[in-house]
């Protein structure tokens, strides 16, 4: 048998054409990763949601603090049953003012703590049952701030005198990682890039362009240099995923476009948009006034760590698919090939319509 007539070792398609290990690996990676993200994306609490409970205490004098308490809520009457528990003897001054907006219940009031809060503990006894993280920010009279992220299993914080730089680094790095890993729309965009771009070098350049772009707009928006309304940004992010899903389908049909030839340009352009989405999440958290550059830097570092972890998992699944294709030939219907990009584009289209309707 001549070499050109010898079938390539791999997975056999239903119409008798051999599917090479590399192509099968990319399909398996697309299927498994997209399935996980799509199942997560069906929940309205995912898809670029970063919603811990948030407690902010602003010191007014030695014993008085303004309290801001934010909780995720379905509507004005349905919020999580979670509330901060201050030290014994804490007195509430005035009425508690409550508002509701965009899925968040907000309460404001003022407290008086004899002797001040330093060295005292604040607990969140309902956190373990509600299974929600709590972000705590304490702004002192001298301009310094204490920041911490509390897990449901250890929802208690002791107010300290002065936080160190490592506290800011640890808190904002963790917040950045968490935001990217629960932001299903951002992950679907990155997955689409991985599926669209062939070659390790081209993929590295493309992801670097995406990283550079969203770092620029994240910094600009967080520092107030760029101001864009959040809802149109979120809708446009969903549309960027639809665009990439369509590009994947076109490339599989042998009709390469600019995205296929120079994917880093498209990744950079849409990266600017995604950076504005990251900035919206960071605005919900806030930045410590004495450590803005440090907090901004390490929030972005956390986002990049989360993104790299996700890409590593996708590439590992693709590599596993190649090994399976080499060792276990199976029949694979041709019509299944476009299903992952259509599924990704379909979910992103739903998000786009949902977010536009919410304007």
ZAGUDREN-758374 format. One line per 10 residues: number of its first residue (from 1); for each residue x negated, y, z negated of C-alpha. Coordinates in steps of 0.02 Angstrom, whole numbers. Layout:
NUM	X:Y:Z | ...
This chain:
1	0:0:0 | -66:171:45 | -94:296:-96 | 38:415:-31 | 167:274:-29 | 129:217:-206 | 263:285:-324 | 206:404:-459 | 214:324:-629 | 354:402:-729
11	542:403:-749 | 652:345:-605 | 793:458:-550 | 961:383:-501 | 933:425:-318 | 769:325:-318 | 646:470:-335 | 512:459:-467 | 512:592:-601 | 335:627:-661
21	288:624:-846 | 257:812:-850 | 430:854:-782 | 514:726:-894 | 422:798:-1045 | 484:972:-1006 | 662:908:-986 | 656:812:-1151 | 583:963:-1239 | 721:1072:-1167
31	857:950:-1216 | 804:921:-1395 | 757:1100:-1437 | 906:1177:-1350 | 1024:1053:-1435 | 960:1103:-1607 | 969:1289:-1570 | 1139:1278:-1488 | 1212:1184:-1636 | 1141:1318:-1750
41	1202:1454:-1635 | 1381:1392:-1646 | 1383:1458:-1824 | 1422:1645:-1828 | 1305:1666:-1975 | 1154:1627:-1864 | 1106:1713:-1701 | 993:1853:-1760 | 1069:1860:-1934 | 956:1901:-2079
51	1071:1922:-2227 | 1005:1893:-2401 | 1089:1978:-2547 | 1003:2143:-2582 | 980:2235:-2748 | 901:2407:-2751 | 868:2499:-2914 | 815:2681:-2905 | 749:2752:-3069 | 818:2923:-3114
61	737:2946:-3285 | 658:2838:-3418 | 819:2740:-3452 | 937:2775:-3305 | 945:2685:-3137 | 1055:2696:-2982 | 1110:2524:-2923 | 1141:2474:-2742 | 1208:2296:-2721 | 1241:2221:-2548
71	1318:2050:-2512 | 1368:1960:-2352 | 1558:1959:-2337 | 1691:1896:-2217 | 1803:2045:-2250 | 1837:2178:-2382 | 1913:2052:-2501 | 1802:1900:-2468 | 1623:1915:-2528 | 1507:1793:-2614
81	1532:1776:-2802 | 1361:1837:-2849 | 1312:1984:-2957 | 1153:2041:-3047 | 1146:2010:-3233 | 1052:2150:-3320 | 971:2142:-3494 | 1084:2139:-3646 | 1142:2312:-3697 | 1144:2382:-3520
91	1278:2515:-3505 | 1373:2556:-3344 | 1393:2744:-3318 | 1541:2800:-3215 | 1644:2700:-3091 | 1583:2566:-2971 | 1607:2624:-2790 | 1639:2486:-2662 | 1635:2492:-2471 | 1636:2364:-2330
101	1554:2374:-2160 | 1498:2252:-2025 | 1505:2095:-2131 | 1426:2172:-2285 | 1507:2221:-2451 | 1417:2364:-2537 | 1433:2421:-2717 | 1352:2571:-2800 | 1348:2618:-2983 | 1232:2686:-3116
111	1165:2597:-3271 | 1077:2649:-3430 | 953:2529:-3510 | 889:2577:-3681 | 699:2576:-3674 | 696:2555:-3485 | 685:2400:-3377 | 496:2374:-3382 | 459:2201:-3452 | 644:2154:-3445
121	722:2016:-3338 | 862:2029:-3209 | 949:1865:-3167 | 1071:1809:-3032 | 1164:1662:-3110 | 1274:1628:-2958 | 1132:1612:-2833 | 1111:1424:-2851 | 1293:1389:-2805 | 1304:1519:-2666
131	1136:1459:-2596 | 1079:1630:-2540 | 914:1719:-2561 | 907:1885:-2654 | 794:2028:-2603 | 755:2146:-2748 | 681:2320:-2729 | 645:2431:-2879 | 594:2612:-2845 | 507:2694:-2993
141	494:2877:-3041 | 310:2886:-2992 | 350:2834:-2813 | 288:2654:-2827 | 401:2507:-2792 | 420:2327:-2844 | 477:2205:-2710 | 521:2022:-2722 | 619:1889:-2631 | 707:1767:-2748
151	756:1592:-2698 | 922:1519:-2757 | 828:1396:-2868 | 731:1534:-2956 | 842:1687:-2948 | 763:1788:-3088 | 643:1934:-3086 | 543:2020:-3223 | 520:2206:-3195 | 335:2248:-3195
161	236:2408:-3210 | 150:2428:-3042 | 150:2306:-2896 | -8:2262:-2804 | -40:2257:-2617 | -30:2066:-2616 | 150:2074:-2675 | 196:2179:-2522 | 95:2063:-2408 | 176:1905:-2476
171	354:1974:-2476 | 355:2049:-2301 | 262:1905:-2220 | 392:1785:-2290 | 533:1897:-2233 | 461:1905:-2056 | 446:1716:-2044 | 622:1692:-2109 | 696:1819:-1990 | 624:1741:-1831
181	666:1563:-1884 | 849:1603:-1919 | 865:1718:-1768 | 929:1589:-1643 | 943:1715:-1501 | 759:1762:-1514 | 711:1577:-1520 | 818:1539:-1366 | 728:1678:-1273 | 559:1606:-1319
191	618:1430:-1272 | 673:1495:-1102 | 500:1570:-1075 | 417:1404:-1120 | 529:1311:-997 | 506:1439:-859 | 318:1464:-863 | 203:1328:-797 | 24:1314:-858 | -51:1344:-1030
201	-145:1502:-981 | 8:1583:-900 | 113:1537:-1052 | -14:1613:-1172 | -21:1775:-1071 | 169:1782:-1062 | 195:1756:-1249 | 57:1883:-1286 | 147:2013:-1178 | 309:1976:-1270
211	221:1994:-1438 | 136:2158:-1391 | 298:2234:-1328 | 407:2191:-1477 | 269:2247:-1596 | 270:2419:-1514 | 457:2447:-1527 | 467:2369:-1700 | 340:2495:-1763 | 416:2641:-1669
221	594:2607:-1727 | 544:2569:-1907 | 446:2732:-1918 | 589:2833:-1844 | 501:2872:-1680 | 632:2778:-1578 | 817:2779:-1620 | 936:2662:-1528 | 1108:2605:-1590 | 1106:2425:-1650
231	1260:2349:-1564 | 1206:2388:-1384 | 1032:2320:-1424 | 1104:2155:-1488 | 1215:2139:-1335 | 1068:2174:-1218 | 963:2043:-1308 | 1098:1914:-1271 | 1099:1968:-1088 | 910:1948:-1079
241	933:1764:-1124 | 1066:1744:-989 | 944:1818:-863 | 805:1697:-908 | 925:1548:-904 | 976:1597:-727 | 793:1614:-679 | 758:1436:-740 | 899:1369:-630 | 836:1468:-480
251	658:1406:-503 | 717:1224:-511 | 804:1252:-344 | 640:1308:-265 | 684:1493:-262 | 549:1576:-370 | 574:1759:-416 | 470:1895:-497 | 494:1809:-665 | 418:1650:-595
261	273:1739:-510 | 233:1866:-648 | 324:1812:-805 | 221:1925:-918 | 301:2079:-840 | 476:2018:-880 | 422:1958:-1053 | 347:2129:-1091 | 503:2222:-1033 | 622:2114:-1134
271	499:2111:-1279 | 528:2298:-1301 | 712:2260:-1321 | 687:2118:-1445 | 573:2229:-1550 | 720:2347:-1576 | 819:2197:-1639 | 681:2154:-1763 | 681:2335:-1820 | 868:2326:-1854
281	839:2180:-1972 | 695:2270:-2057 | 804:2425:-2080 | 924:2318:-2182 | 781:2274:-2299 | 692:2441:-2306 | 508:2484:-2319 | 414:2530:-2479 | 373:2715:-2465 | 198:2693:-2537
291	154:2545:-2424 | 246:2572:-2260 | 100:2526:-2143 | 57:2370:-2245 | 237:2310:-2254 | 268:2343:-2069 | 108:2254:-2019 | 142:2097:-2119 | 327:2088:-2072 | 265:2081:-1892
301	132:1953:-1941 | 270:1846:-2016 | 373:1860:-1856 | 222:1801:-1755 | 188:1656:-1873 | 368:1598:-1856 | 362:1616:-1668 | 200:1516:-1655 | 272:1378:-1765 | 423:1366:-1652
311	319:1361:-1492 | 207:1228:-1569 | 358:1118:-1607 | 427:1139:-1430 | 259:1095:-1351 | 242:945:-1465 | 412:881:-1409 | 364:907:-1227 | 201:811:-1254 | 299:669:-1336
321	415:665:-1186 | 267:643:-1069 | 205:495:-1169 | 379:417:-1165 | 389:442:-977 | 222:354:-951 | 266:204:-1059 | 453:176:-1039 | 525:204:-863 | 712:239:-870
331	845:303:-751 | 889:486:-771 | 1034:564:-674 | 982:715:-570 | 1135:815:-624 | 1068:823:-803 | 920:932:-756 | 1010:1101:-755 | 1111:1065:-913 | 988:1143:-1039
341	974:1313:-950 | 1162:1316:-920 | 1193:1278:-1104 | 1071:1414:-1158 | 1148:1539:-1037 | 1324:1491:-1088 | 1294:1522:-1273 | 1203:1685:-1236 | 1350:1740:-1126 | 1468:1706:-1271
351	1358:1812:-1385 | 1353:1953:-1257 | 1543:1957:-1240 | 1566:1945:-1429 | 1443:2086:-1463 | 1512:2200:-1327 | 1688:2172:-1392 | 1629:2226:-1565 | 1576:2398:-1501
